[in-house]
Amino acid sequence: MSDVSRQTIPTIRIHIMALDGIVNVNSLFSIALFIGLTWYPTTDLNSMLLASDKACAADADAAEGLIAFHVYSFSSFLFSSLIALALKQAIKISTSGDRGNGGSDSEFFGASMGHVNRVGLRVGTLVSAFGSVFGCGFLMMALVDLVQIKLGRLSCGDLHTFAAIGPLVTLVPSALVIYVFLVLHAFTR
């Protein structure tokens, strides 16, 4: 009875809302990635540079990194969303399977209870959350490459480049650390 336990509907509803949140945020980021991928750097990176010093133009490695990190990020968000959707489907099947009638959505959020593997649900939610974290990290690296293409390489020491990248590399990792600690805290409850 330790692997399979009776869950009350409010607990299941909380898990479903958390999984919905992961899927929704991943969808928004995926849309942003597709918009970002439609802007593809031309072969002449000097023409993309907004700064006046053409010696600070990013090289082809930055353009390759931009595309690669977009793809890595999209893959991570897709992985995370598919795990979250699979968990939601498993919850739906397990809660409607007890009634034997397939269950409608109103019955699903009603007062009945179903067998849900708590360990599987927690591990799946944790894996899905870490997929989102990796996706955000790759997206941040893609944005760093984009800033270097538009404003110049970091090695040139341009104030505008540092002003654009500084908040990005401090705020995003800070938020991800907070998110990871909250997910781990929820995982232990």
N, CA, C and O of each residue as an XYZ file, in Angstrom:
756
protein
N       0.818     -1.200      0.000
C       0.000      0.000      0.000
C       0.856      1.257      0.000
O       0.325      2.361     -0.110
N       2.192      1.108      0.124
C       3.042      2.299      0.141
C       3.211      2.892     -1.250
O       3.231      4.115     -1.395
N       3.336      2.035     -2.297
C       3.488      2.563     -3.654
C       2.188      3.124     -4.191
O       2.179      4.148     -4.875
N       1.098      2.458     -3.884
C      -0.198      2.904     -4.378
C      -1.012      3.319     -3.166
O      -1.331      2.500     -2.304
N      -1.339      4.585     -3.113
C      -2.091      5.072     -1.966
C      -3.321      5.814     -2.437
O      -3.390      6.291     -3.570
N      -4.291      5.902     -1.540
C      -5.519      6.628     -1.858
C      -5.224      8.114     -1.732
O      -4.740      8.580     -0.700
N      -5.522      8.846     -2.790
C      -5.315     10.288     -2.803
C      -6.683     10.951     -2.779
O      -7.611     10.500     -3.449
N      -6.801     11.998     -2.023
C      -8.041     12.752     -2.065
C      -8.026     13.644     -3.294
O      -6.964     13.985     -3.814
N      -9.188     14.012     -3.744
C      -9.297     14.829     -4.946
C      -8.589     16.179     -4.787
O      -7.951     16.618     -5.744
N      -8.662     16.864     -3.636
C      -7.917     18.120     -3.552
C      -6.419     17.951     -3.816
O      -5.811     18.817     -4.446
N      -5.815     16.859     -3.351
C      -4.400     16.616     -3.616
C      -4.176     16.372     -5.099
O      -3.226     16.895     -5.683
N      -5.036     15.590     -5.700
C      -4.924     15.330     -7.134
C      -5.113     16.626     -7.917
O      -4.407     16.879     -8.893
N      -6.047     17.426     -7.490
C      -6.290     18.704     -8.169
C      -5.059     19.603     -8.103
O      -4.747     20.295     -9.072
N      -4.362     19.599     -6.977
C      -3.145     20.392     -6.833
C      -2.073     19.895     -7.798
O      -1.398     20.693     -8.448
N      -1.921     18.576     -7.889
C      -0.937     18.016     -8.816
C      -1.289     18.362    -10.265
O      -0.411     18.689    -11.064
N      -2.556     18.290    -10.587
C      -2.981     18.604    -11.953
C      -2.739     20.081    -12.256
O      -2.299     20.425    -13.354
N      -3.022     20.952    -11.293
C      -2.762     22.383    -11.510
C      -1.267     22.644    -11.689
O      -0.882     23.467    -12.519
N      -0.423     21.955    -10.924
C       1.026     22.115    -11.068
C       1.485     21.632    -12.439
O       2.306     22.280    -13.087
N       0.959     20.501    -12.875
C       1.325     19.981    -14.196
C       0.810     20.890    -15.303
O       1.492     21.104    -16.305
N      -0.401     21.428    -15.120
C      -0.926     22.398    -16.094
C      -0.032     23.632    -16.178
O       0.217     24.152    -17.266
N       0.445     24.092    -15.036
C       1.334     25.246    -15.014
C       2.623     24.979    -15.765
O       3.095     25.838    -16.509
N       3.202     23.794    -15.581
C       4.425     23.433    -16.297
C       4.169     23.428    -17.800
O       4.955     23.978    -18.571
N       3.064     22.802    -18.213
C       2.746     22.721    -19.642
C       2.496     24.110    -20.223
O       2.949     24.406    -21.329
N       1.785     24.958    -19.497
C       1.483     26.303    -20.000
C       2.743     27.153    -20.157
O       2.917     27.825    -21.173
N       3.612     27.124    -19.162
C       4.843     27.906    -19.249
C       5.738     27.362    -20.361
O       6.329     28.134    -21.117
N       5.838     26.044    -20.463
C       6.638     25.455    -21.538
C       6.084     25.841    -22.904
O       6.846     26.078    -23.841
N       4.764     25.905    -23.020
C       4.158     26.301    -24.297
C       4.506     27.736    -24.657
O       4.822     28.030    -25.810
N       4.449     28.625    -23.683
C       4.812     30.027    -23.943
C       6.272     30.153    -24.378
O       6.586     30.876    -25.324
N       7.157     29.443    -23.681
C       8.561     29.490    -24.057
C       8.792     28.856    -25.424
O       9.635     29.327    -26.188
N       8.061     27.806    -25.739
C       8.209     27.167    -27.052
C       7.774     28.107    -28.170
O       8.406     28.152    -29.226
N       6.714     28.846    -27.948
C       6.283     29.843    -28.937
C       7.376     30.893    -29.119
O       7.691     31.284    -30.243
N       7.949     31.342    -28.009
C       9.030     32.327    -28.091
C      10.228     31.751    -28.842
O      10.901     32.470    -29.581
N      10.495     30.465    -28.658
C      11.612     29.841    -29.362
C      11.364     29.794    -30.860
O      12.272     30.045    -31.651
N      10.128     29.470    -31.253
C       9.830     29.437    -32.680
C       9.938     30.827    -33.293
O      10.415     30.978    -34.418
N       9.505     31.820    -32.568
C       9.659     33.195    -33.062
C      11.145     33.534    -33.172
O      11.577     34.166    -34.136
N      11.919     33.109    -32.179
C      13.357     33.351    -32.226
C      14.043     32.610    -33.355
O      14.990     33.127    -33.947
N      13.584     31.414    -33.662
C      14.196     30.650    -34.747
C      13.860     31.210    -36.121
O      14.601     30.988    -37.078
N      12.755     31.931    -36.226
C      12.427     32.518    -37.524
C      13.399     33.636    -37.870
O      13.621     33.936    -39.044
N      13.981     34.255    -36.837
C      15.020     35.245    -37.079
C      16.329     34.484    -37.125
O      16.862     34.098    -36.085
N      16.834     34.274    -38.286
C      18.080     33.537    -38.450
C      19.160     34.508    -38.889
O      18.954     35.255    -39.845
N      20.305     34.522    -38.221
C      21.360     35.457    -38.610
C      21.799     35.226    -40.050
O      21.936     34.088    -40.500
N      22.013     36.308    -40.751
C      22.490     36.196    -42.122
C      23.956     35.791    -42.104
O      24.585     35.739    -41.048
N      24.477     35.512    -43.254
C      25.883     35.107    -43.315
C      26.813     36.262    -42.955
O      27.945     36.039    -42.525
N      26.348     37.473    -43.126
C      27.156     38.638    -42.786
C      26.755     39.127    -41.395
O      25.822     39.915    -41.244
N      27.465     38.654    -40.402
C      27.135     39.036    -39.028
C      27.459     40.495    -38.751
O      26.907     41.077    -37.818
N      28.336     41.096    -39.537
C      28.641     42.520    -39.356
C      27.414     43.380    -39.617
O      27.249     44.431    -38.997
N      26.557     42.944    -40.525
C      25.355     43.728    -40.815
C      24.338     43.651    -39.679
O      23.455     44.503    -39.585
N      24.451     42.644    -38.818
C      23.531     42.486    -37.692
C      23.939     43.343    -36.500
O      23.113     43.659    -35.643
N      25.199     43.713    -36.449
C      25.740     44.434    -35.304
C      25.171     45.846    -35.244
O      25.211     46.589    -36.225
N      24.648     46.200    -34.093
C      24.105     47.543    -33.890
C      25.163     48.525    -33.403
O      24.989     49.737    -33.530
N      26.254     48.014    -32.850
C      27.327     48.881    -32.354
C      28.147     49.416    -33.524
O      28.099     48.882    -34.632
N      28.886     50.461    -33.261
C      29.659     51.106    -34.332
C      30.990     50.406    -34.594
O      31.518     50.509    -35.702
N      31.546     49.703    -33.618
C      32.841     49.052    -33.777
C      32.658     47.685    -34.430
O      32.234     46.737    -33.769
N      32.969     47.576    -35.701
C      32.787     46.328    -36.450
C      33.778     45.250    -36.024
O      33.578     44.075    -36.331
N      34.838     45.632    -35.324
C      35.797     44.637    -34.834
C      35.189     43.786    -33.726
O      35.689     42.700    -33.433
N      34.121     44.268    -33.112
C      33.460     43.541    -32.028
C      32.336     42.637    -32.524
O      31.617     42.044    -31.719
N      32.182     42.530    -33.828
C      31.114     41.682    -34.375
C      31.339     40.235    -33.958
O      32.472     39.756    -33.926
N      30.260     39.554    -33.642
C      30.325     38.154    -33.233
C      30.728     37.297    -34.425
O      30.466     37.646    -35.576
N      31.369     36.172    -34.131
C      31.771     35.273    -35.203
C      30.684     34.229    -35.449
O      29.619     34.268    -34.833
N      30.962     33.317    -36.337
C      29.976     32.294    -36.707
C      29.643     31.369    -35.537
O      28.565     30.777    -35.502
N      30.560     31.245    -34.586
C      30.290     30.394    -33.417
C      29.092     30.900    -32.618
O      28.307     30.107    -32.098
N      28.956     32.204    -32.522
C      27.813     32.767    -31.791
C      26.507     32.460    -32.509
O      25.504     32.146    -31.868
N      26.513     32.549    -33.839
C      25.309     32.234    -34.610
C      24.970     30.750    -34.510
O      23.800     30.383    -34.404
N      25.996     29.895    -34.544
C      25.766     28.458    -34.387
C      25.248     28.148    -32.984
O      24.346     27.329    -32.812
N      25.828     28.811    -31.987
C      25.367     28.615    -30.615
C      23.927     29.063    -30.428
O      23.154     28.418    -29.720
N      23.572     30.166    -31.064
C      22.204     30.675    -30.979
C      21.203     29.621    -31.456
O      20.217     29.339    -30.776
N      21.462     29.050    -32.614
C      20.552     28.041    -33.165
C      20.593     26.766    -32.329
O      19.547     26.192    -32.025
N      21.783     26.322    -31.956
C      21.897     25.090    -31.168
C      21.192     25.221    -29.825
O      20.474     24.309    -29.417
N      21.382     26.335    -29.135
C      20.736     26.510    -27.834
C      19.226     26.635    -27.970
O      18.492     26.207    -27.079
N      18.747     27.215    -29.071
C      17.306     27.236    -29.322
C      16.765     25.809    -29.451
O      15.720     25.481    -28.889
N      17.474     24.981    -30.182
C      17.021     23.595    -30.378
C      17.095     22.812    -29.066
O      16.178     22.055    -28.748
N      18.182     22.987    -28.297
C      18.291     22.305    -27.004
C      17.166     22.741    -26.062
O      16.575     21.926    -25.354
N      16.892     24.018    -26.074
C      15.840     24.549    -25.217
C      14.476     23.989    -25.621
O      13.699     23.548    -24.774
N      14.199     24.013    -26.913
C      12.924     23.474    -27.382
C      12.801     21.994    -27.023
O      11.733     21.545    -26.607
N      13.881     21.238    -27.180
C      13.855     19.812    -26.833
C      13.565     19.614    -25.350
O      12.801     18.723    -24.980
N      14.163     20.430    -24.510
C      13.931     20.311    -23.067
C      12.489     20.660    -22.705
O      11.866     19.968    -21.900
N      11.953     21.739    -23.303
C      10.567     22.104    -23.023
C       9.597     21.047    -23.532
O       8.602     20.749    -22.872
N       9.878     20.479    -24.694
C       9.016     19.431    -25.240
C       9.055     18.195    -24.357
O       8.012     17.609    -24.068
N      10.250     17.789    -23.923
C      10.399     16.663    -23.014
C       9.596     16.887    -21.736
O       8.849     16.011    -21.298
N       9.756     18.060    -21.149
C       9.065     18.393    -19.912
C       7.545     18.362    -20.085
O       6.824     17.822    -19.246
N       7.074     18.945    -21.177
C       5.628     18.983    -21.424
C       5.062     17.591    -21.661
O       3.975     17.273    -21.179
N       5.788     16.760    -22.399
C       5.296     15.399    -22.652
C       5.227     14.575    -21.375
O       4.287     13.801    -21.190
N       6.202     14.730    -20.496
C       6.163     14.025    -19.200
C       4.974     14.521    -18.382
O       4.244     13.721    -17.797
N       4.777     15.835    -18.341
C       3.663     16.397    -17.568
C       2.318     15.937    -18.129
O       1.417     15.587    -17.367
N       2.178     15.936    -19.441
C       0.918     15.478    -20.048
C       0.691     13.990    -19.804
O      -0.445     13.564    -19.594
N       1.764     13.191    -19.830
C       1.630     11.759    -19.535
C       1.181     11.541    -18.093
O       0.362     10.665    -17.816
N       1.720     12.341    -17.179
C       1.303     12.232    -15.774
C      -0.166     12.609    -15.601
O      -0.907     11.950    -14.872
N      -0.574     13.676    -16.280
C      -1.987     14.075    -16.205
C      -2.890     12.969    -16.734
O      -3.941     12.687    -16.158
N      -2.475     12.343    -17.834
C      -3.273     11.259    -18.395
C      -3.313     10.061    -17.442
O      -4.356      9.424    -17.294
N      -2.191      9.752    -16.800
C      -2.161      8.652    -15.841
C      -3.082      8.932    -14.660
O      -3.756      8.025    -14.172
N      -3.115     10.180    -14.198
C      -4.025     10.544    -13.106
C      -5.465     10.378    -13.557
O      -6.291      9.824    -12.831
N      -5.760     10.851    -14.739
C      -7.127     10.776    -15.271
C      -7.569      9.317    -15.400
O      -8.689      8.967    -15.028
N      -6.688      8.475    -15.926
C      -7.027      7.062    -16.095
C      -7.220      6.395    -14.746
O      -8.163      5.624    -14.565
N      -6.332      6.683    -13.791
C      -6.426      6.013    -12.494
C      -7.642      6.463    -11.705
O      -8.223      5.663    -10.972
N      -8.041      7.719    -11.834
C      -9.206      8.175    -11.079
C     -10.502      7.775    -11.753
O     -11.493      7.536    -11.063
N     -10.535      7.694    -13.076
C     -11.771      7.288    -13.750
C     -11.893      5.778    -13.802
O     -12.996      5.258    -13.974
N     -10.771      5.052    -13.655
C     -10.805      3.598    -13.699
C     -11.532      2.986    -12.516
O     -12.087      1.894    -12.639
N     -11.544      3.665    -11.368
C     -12.228      3.147    -10.188
C     -13.734      3.162    -10.362
O     -14.427      2.334     -9.770
N     -14.255      4.079    -11.156
C     -15.698      4.184    -11.324
C     -16.206      3.239    -12.402
O     -17.388      2.896    -12.428
N     -15.303      2.816    -13.299
C     -15.692      1.873    -14.321
C     -16.534      2.452    -15.445
O     -16.903      1.720    -16.363
N     -16.849      3.728    -15.406
C     -17.696      4.313    -16.441
C     -16.945      5.297    -17.314
O     -17.563      5.988    -18.124
N     -15.645      5.383    -17.175
C     -14.872      6.313    -17.998
C     -14.790      7.689    -17.391
O     -13.811      8.399    -17.620
N     -15.779      8.091    -16.628
C     -15.748      9.347    -15.885
C     -15.686     10.585    -16.739
O     -14.847     10.689    -17.634
N     -16.559     11.514    -16.471
C     -16.514     12.798    -17.157
C     -15.640     13.746    -16.362
O     -15.195     13.413    -15.263
N     -15.393     14.923    -16.911
C     -14.571     15.892    -16.202
C     -15.216     16.327    -14.905
O     -14.518     16.579    -13.924
N     -16.548     16.420    -14.879
C     -17.200     16.822    -13.634
C     -17.038     15.743    -12.572
O     -16.902     16.054    -11.389
N     -17.050     14.465    -12.986
C     -16.808     13.399    -12.015
C     -15.348     13.374    -11.598
O     -15.022     13.048    -10.457
N     -14.470     13.725    -12.539
C     -13.038     13.725    -12.266
C     -12.704     14.710    -11.159
O     -11.866     14.420    -10.306
N     -13.346     15.865    -11.162
C     -13.098     16.855    -10.124
C     -14.123     16.772     -9.009
O     -14.222     17.675     -8.179
N     -14.880     15.693     -8.989
C     -15.885     15.497     -7.957
C     -15.281     14.915     -6.701
O     -14.105     15.132     -6.408
N     -16.087     14.174     -5.956
C     -15.680     13.711     -4.638
C     -15.099     12.311     -4.626
O     -14.691     11.839     -3.565
N     -15.042     11.623     -5.760
C     -14.526     10.260     -5.737
C     -13.007     10.269     -5.652
O     -12.359     11.293     -5.867
N     -12.449      9.093     -5.330
C     -11.012      8.970     -5.161
C     -10.499      7.866     -6.071
O     -11.248      6.961     -6.439
N      -9.241      7.937     -6.429
C      -8.641      6.924     -7.286
C      -7.287      6.504     -6.764
O      -6.722      7.135     -5.870
N      -6.777      5.430     -7.335
C      -5.451      4.944     -6.966
C      -4.418      5.664     -7.817
O      -4.428      5.557     -9.043
N      -3.531      6.395     -7.162
C      -2.479      7.115     -7.851
C      -1.162      6.729     -7.205
O      -1.022      6.794     -5.983
N      -0.205      6.333     -8.013
C       1.113      5.985     -7.505
C       1.825      7.277     -7.118
O       2.273      8.041     -7.974
N       1.917      7.496     -5.840
C       2.465      8.759     -5.323
C       3.940      8.929     -5.688
O       4.369     10.028     -6.037
N       4.711      7.854     -5.610
C       6.138      7.937     -5.935
C       6.320      8.261     -7.417
O       7.125      9.123     -7.770
N       5.574      7.576     -8.282
C       5.652      7.845     -9.716
C       5.241      9.269    -10.052
O       5.854      9.917    -10.900
N       4.202      9.754     -9.385
C       3.735     11.118     -9.609
C       4.788     12.135     -9.180
O       5.033     13.108     -9.893
N       5.403     11.923     -8.039
C       6.425     12.844     -7.559
C       7.671     12.837     -8.440
O       8.208     13.890     -8.783
N       8.120     11.643     -8.800
C       9.314     11.544     -9.638
C       9.042     12.146    -11.017
O       9.879     12.869    -11.556
N       7.881     11.850    -11.583
C       7.531     12.407    -12.887
C       7.438     13.921    -12.860
O       7.899     14.591    -13.784
N       6.845     14.462    -11.807
C       6.761     15.914    -11.672
C       8.155     16.520    -11.515
O       8.441     17.576    -12.078
N       9.012     15.859    -10.757
C      10.385     16.331    -10.575
C      11.147     16.311    -11.901
O      11.845     17.271    -12.228
N      11.016     15.235    -12.657
C      11.690     15.133    -13.963
C      11.164     16.212    -14.910
O      11.940     16.840    -15.631
N       9.855     16.423    -14.908
C       9.255     17.442    -15.763
C       9.747     18.840    -15.376
O      10.045     19.659    -16.246
N       9.829     19.107    -14.086
C      10.311     20.407    -13.622
C      11.767     20.628    -14.018
O      12.136     21.729    -14.428
N      12.596     19.595    -13.901
C      14.002     19.764    -14.279
C      14.163     19.904    -15.790
O      15.101     20.558    -16.246
N      13.276     19.308    -16.571
C      13.280     19.559    -18.013
C      13.029     21.025    -18.309
O      13.664     21.609    -19.188
N      12.100     21.618    -17.570
C      11.833     23.053    -17.742
C      13.025     23.900    -17.320
O      13.324     24.911    -17.955
N      13.708     23.495    -16.253
C      14.885     24.228    -15.783
C      15.984     24.196    -16.846
O      16.597     25.221    -17.142
N      16.228     23.021    -17.414
C      17.243     22.931    -18.467
C      16.837     23.758    -19.681
O      17.681     24.406    -20.300
N      15.553     23.740    -20.026
C      15.078     24.543    -21.143
C      15.316     26.026    -20.910
O      15.730     26.743    -21.821
N      15.055     26.489    -19.690
C      15.300     27.902    -19.360
C      16.786     28.237    -19.420
O      17.165     29.312    -19.884
N      17.627     27.317    -18.951
C      19.070     27.545    -19.018
C      19.561     27.650    -20.451
O      20.346     28.541    -20.774
N      19.107     26.750    -21.313
C      19.503     26.815    -22.723
C      18.956     28.065    -23.401
O      19.627     28.666    -24.239
N      17.732     28.454    -23.037
C      17.159     29.669    -23.606
C      17.977     30.897    -23.194
O      18.187     31.805    -23.998
N      18.434     30.919    -21.945
C      19.266     32.023    -21.483
C      20.572     32.082    -22.270
O      21.027     33.165    -22.636
N      21.179     30.921    -22.534
C      22.426     30.907    -23.304
C      22.186     31.352    -24.747
O      23.038     32.008    -25.346
N      21.036     30.999    -25.302
C      20.704     31.469    -26.658
C      20.563     32.987    -26.671
O      21.001     33.647    -27.613
N      19.954     33.534    -25.633
C      19.804     34.987    -25.564
C      21.145     35.697    -25.393
O      21.334     36.796    -25.914
N      22.070     35.083    -24.672
C      23.413     35.656    -24.550
C      24.068     35.715    -25.924
O      24.682     36.722    -26.276
N      23.942     34.639    -26.708
C      24.496     34.661    -28.061
C      23.808     35.706    -28.928
O      24.464     36.370    -29.730
N      22.500     35.861    -28.778
C      21.775     36.868    -29.552
C      22.262     38.275    -29.221
O      22.446     39.100    -30.115
N      22.468     38.542    -27.939
C      22.969     39.860    -27.533
C      24.359     40.095    -28.108
O      24.664     41.203    -28.550
N      25.202     39.074    -28.107
C      26.541     39.239    -28.670
C      26.491     39.479    -30.170
O      27.322     40.218    -30.698
N      25.541     38.876    -30.864
C      25.400     39.107    -32.300
C      24.924     40.533    -32.558
O      25.399     41.194    -33.481
N      23.991     41.001    -31.744
C      23.410     42.327    -31.970
C      24.268     43.468    -31.419
O      24.387     44.515    -32.055
N      24.867     43.270    -30.238
C      25.563     44.373    -29.571
C      27.076     44.226    -29.528
O      27.770     45.174    -29.162
N      27.591     43.091    -29.884
C      29.039     42.884    -29.877
C      29.453     41.859    -28.841
O      28.732     41.586    -27.881
N      30.626     41.301    -29.059
C      31.145     40.258    -28.172
C      31.405     40.793    -26.766
O      31.698     41.973    -26.574
N      31.293     39.907    -25.807
C      31.594     40.280    -24.417
C      33.049     40.689    -24.249
O      33.360     41.551    -23.427
N      33.933     40.085    -25.013
C      35.358     40.372    -24.867
C      35.715     41.808    -25.236
O      36.777     42.301    -24.855
N      34.840     42.477    -25.970
C      35.107     43.883    -26.319
C      34.828     44.823    -25.151
O      35.308     45.956    -25.145
N      34.066     44.372    -24.171
C      33.813     45.169    -22.980
C      32.851     46.320    -23.172
O      32.911     47.301    -22.430
N      31.959     46.226    -24.156
C      30.987     47.293    -24.392
C      29.974     47.342    -23.249
O      29.466     46.308    -22.816
N      29.689     48.541    -22.771
C      28.766     48.733    -21.662
C      27.359     48.233    -22.007
O      26.691     47.647    -21.155
N      26.906     48.453    -23.229
C      25.566     48.031    -23.637
C      25.430     46.505    -23.636
O      24.383     45.967    -23.273
N      26.484     45.825    -24.040
C      26.466     44.362    -24.027
C      26.357     43.846    -22.597
O      25.549     42.964    -22.308
N      27.177     44.401    -21.705
C      27.127     43.972    -20.305
C      25.805     44.359    -19.647
O      25.282     43.616    -18.817
N      25.266     45.515    -20.014
C      23.985     45.946    -19.445
C      22.846     45.037    -19.893
O      21.881     44.851    -19.152
N      22.941     44.477    -21.077
C      21.903     43.565    -21.555
C      22.071     42.162    -20.977
O      21.086     41.510    -20.627
N      23.299     41.703    -20.877
C      23.546     40.333    -20.419
C      23.557     40.237    -18.901
O      23.178     39.205    -18.349
N      23.984     41.292    -18.216
C      24.085     41.261    -16.754
C      22.812     40.823    -16.041
O      22.837     39.852    -15.285
N      21.697     41.521    -16.266
C      20.465     41.087    -15.595
C      20.015     39.687    -16.016
O      19.450     38.937    -15.220
N      20.273     39.354    -17.268
C      19.869     38.045    -17.775
C      20.585     36.924    -17.027
O      19.952     35.951    -16.616
N      21.892     37.054    -16.848
C      22.653     35.978    -16.209
C      22.616     36.048    -14.678
O      23.168     35.166    -14.020
N      21.990     37.057    -14.103
C      21.816     37.082    -12.649
C      20.385     36.741    -12.245
O      20.171     35.965    -11.314
N      19.410     37.315    -12.938
C      18.020     37.103    -12.541
C      17.501     35.709    -12.916
O      16.822     35.067    -12.114
N      17.813     35.244    -14.110
C      17.304     33.935    -14.538
C      17.870     32.806    -13.670
O      17.091     31.995    -13.170
N      19.194     32.718    -13.469
C      19.678     31.656    -12.583
C      19.152     31.786    -11.150
O      18.897     30.775    -10.494
N      18.987     33.017    -10.657
C      18.426     33.200     -9.313
C      17.007     32.635     -9.243
O      16.657     31.934     -8.293
N      16.202     32.941    -10.244
C      14.833     32.417    -10.277
C      14.830     30.899    -10.416
O      13.995     30.224     -9.814
N      15.754     30.357    -11.202
C      15.820     28.910    -11.367
C      16.241     28.216    -10.074
O      15.744     27.134     -9.763
N      17.140     28.821     -9.332
C      17.544     28.238     -8.041
C      16.360     28.228     -7.072
O      16.127     27.234     -6.383
N      15.619     29.327     -7.022
C      14.432     29.382     -6.169
C      13.420     28.330     -6.601
O      12.844     27.637     -5.763
N      13.204     28.210     -7.910
C      12.263     27.226     -8.450
C      12.685     25.798     -8.086
O      11.852     24.986     -7.685
N      13.976     25.496     -8.226
C      14.474     24.153     -7.908
C      14.279     23.853     -6.424
O      13.856     22.753     -6.068
N      14.579     24.813     -5.559
C      14.399     24.569     -4.126
C      12.922     24.379     -3.780
O      12.597     23.543     -2.937
N      12.033     25.127     -4.406
C      10.603     24.947     -4.142
C      10.093     23.604     -4.665
O       9.262     22.962     -4.024
N      10.590     23.183     -5.823
C      10.194     21.877     -6.357
C      10.710     20.779     -5.450
O       9.981     19.832     -5.153
N      11.949     20.884     -5.005
C      12.493     19.878     -4.094
C      11.763     19.872     -2.761
O      11.555     18.814     -2.167
N      11.371     21.057     -2.287
C      10.589     21.140     -1.052
C       9.224     20.443     -1.228
O       8.783     19.690     -0.361
N       8.579     20.710     -2.356
C       7.300     20.052     -2.631
C       7.480     18.555     -2.816
O       6.598     17.771     -2.464
N       8.617     18.157     -3.368
C       8.902     16.736     -3.584
C       8.995     15.971     -2.272
O       8.632     14.796     -2.209
N       9.477     16.626     -1.232
C       9.635     15.965      0.060
C       8.359     15.974      0.899
O       8.322     15.343      1.956
N       7.335     16.659      0.465
C       6.069     16.723      1.227
C       5.095     15.696      0.782
O       3.990     15.619      1.320
